[in-house]
Protein backbone atom coordinates (compact mmCIF):
# COMPACT_ATOMS: atom_id res chain seq x y z
CA UNK A 1 0.00 0.00 0.00
CA UNK A 2 1.60 3.31 -1.08
CA UNK A 3 1.86 6.22 1.31
CA UNK A 4 1.32 9.89 0.51
CA UNK A 5 3.07 12.95 1.87
CA UNK A 6 1.24 16.25 1.63
CA UNK A 7 2.98 19.39 2.90
CA UNK A 8 0.76 22.18 4.23
CA UNK A 9 1.06 25.69 5.63
CA UNK A 10 -1.90 27.36 7.34
CA UNK A 11 -2.28 30.93 8.61
CA UNK A 12 -3.89 30.75 12.06
CA UNK A 13 -4.43 32.93 15.13
CA UNK A 14 -2.18 31.71 17.95
CA UNK A 15 -3.78 31.77 21.41
CA UNK A 16 -0.36 31.98 23.11
CA UNK A 17 0.99 35.11 21.41
CA UNK A 18 -2.39 36.39 20.20
CA UNK A 19 -1.21 37.07 16.66
CA UNK A 20 -1.33 35.39 13.28
CA UNK A 21 1.32 32.73 12.66
CA UNK A 22 1.95 30.13 9.96
CA UNK A 23 1.67 26.52 11.15
CA UNK A 24 3.14 23.99 8.76
CA UNK A 25 3.97 20.32 8.52
CA UNK A 26 3.62 17.21 6.42
CA UNK A 27 0.56 14.97 6.54
CA UNK A 28 1.66 11.37 5.95
CA UNK A 29 -1.12 8.95 5.00
CA UNK A 30 -1.06 5.20 4.63
CA UNK A 31 -4.46 3.75 3.83
CA UNK A 32 -6.95 5.07 6.39
CA UNK A 33 -4.20 6.09 8.86
CA UNK A 34 -2.54 9.51 8.86
CA UNK A 35 -0.20 11.54 11.01
CA UNK A 36 1.37 14.98 10.98
CA UNK A 37 5.16 15.16 10.99
CA UNK A 38 7.73 17.96 10.73
CA UNK A 39 5.45 20.34 12.68
CA UNK A 40 6.62 23.96 12.68
CA UNK A 41 5.32 27.39 13.64
CA UNK A 42 6.62 30.66 12.21
CA UNK A 43 6.86 32.07 15.76
CA UNK A 44 8.55 29.11 17.49
CA UNK A 45 11.88 30.86 18.20
CA UNK A 46 10.17 33.77 19.95
CA UNK A 47 7.94 31.42 21.96
CA UNK A 48 10.92 29.37 23.14
CA UNK A 49 12.79 32.53 24.11
CA UNK A 50 9.79 33.91 26.03
CA UNK A 51 8.20 30.76 27.46
CA UNK A 52 10.81 27.97 27.44
CA UNK A 53 10.34 24.52 25.92
CA UNK A 54 7.36 24.16 23.56
CA UNK A 55 6.19 21.13 25.56
CA UNK A 56 5.57 23.39 28.57
CA UNK A 57 3.60 26.07 26.70
CA UNK A 58 -0.08 25.45 27.38
CA UNK A 59 -2.29 26.25 24.39
CA UNK A 60 0.49 25.83 21.84
CA UNK A 61 -1.05 24.97 18.46
CA UNK A 62 1.69 22.42 17.76
CA UNK A 63 0.42 20.24 20.64
CA UNK A 64 -2.98 19.93 19.00
CA UNK A 65 -1.84 19.48 15.40
CA UNK A 66 -3.01 15.94 14.69
CA UNK A 67 -3.50 13.66 11.73
C-alpha positions as CSV (number, residue, x, y, z in Angstrom):
1,X,0.0,0.0,0.0
2,X,1.6,3.3,-1.1
3,X,1.9,6.2,1.3
4,X,1.3,9.9,0.5
5,X,3.1,13.0,1.9
6,X,1.2,16.2,1.6
7,X,3.0,19.4,2.9
8,X,0.8,22.2,4.2
9,X,1.1,25.7,5.6
10,X,-1.9,27.4,7.3
11,X,-2.3,30.9,8.6
12,X,-3.9,30.7,12.1
13,X,-4.4,32.9,15.1
14,X,-2.2,31.7,18.0
15,X,-3.8,31.8,21.4
16,X,-0.4,32.0,23.1
17,X,1.0,35.1,21.4
18,X,-2.4,36.4,20.2
19,X,-1.2,37.1,16.7
20,X,-1.3,35.4,13.3
21,X,1.3,32.7,12.7
22,X,1.9,30.1,10.0
23,X,1.7,26.5,11.2
24,X,3.1,24.0,8.8
25,X,4.0,20.3,8.5
26,X,3.6,17.2,6.4
27,X,0.6,15.0,6.5
28,X,1.7,11.4,6.0
29,X,-1.1,9.0,5.0
30,X,-1.1,5.2,4.6
31,X,-4.5,3.8,3.8
32,X,-7.0,5.1,6.4
33,X,-4.2,6.1,8.9
34,X,-2.5,9.5,8.9
35,X,-0.2,11.5,11.0
36,X,1.4,15.0,11.0
37,X,5.2,15.2,11.0
38,X,7.7,18.0,10.7
39,X,5.5,20.3,12.7
40,X,6.6,24.0,12.7
41,X,5.3,27.4,13.6
42,X,6.6,30.7,12.2
43,X,6.9,32.1,15.8
44,X,8.5,29.1,17.5
45,X,11.9,30.9,18.2
46,X,10.2,33.8,20.0
47,X,7.9,31.4,22.0
48,X,10.9,29.4,23.1
49,X,12.8,32.5,24.1
50,X,9.8,33.9,26.0
51,X,8.2,30.8,27.5
52,X,10.8,28.0,27.4
53,X,10.3,24.5,25.9
54,X,7.4,24.2,23.6
55,X,6.2,21.1,25.6
56,X,5.6,23.4,28.6
57,X,3.6,26.1,26.7
58,X,-0.1,25.5,27.4
59,X,-2.3,26.2,24.4
60,X,0.5,25.8,21.8
61,X,-1.0,25.0,18.5
62,X,1.7,22.4,17.8
63,X,0.4,20.2,20.6
64,X,-3.0,19.9,19.0
65,X,-1.8,19.5,15.4
66,X,-3.0,15.9,14.7
67,X,-3.5,13.7,11.7
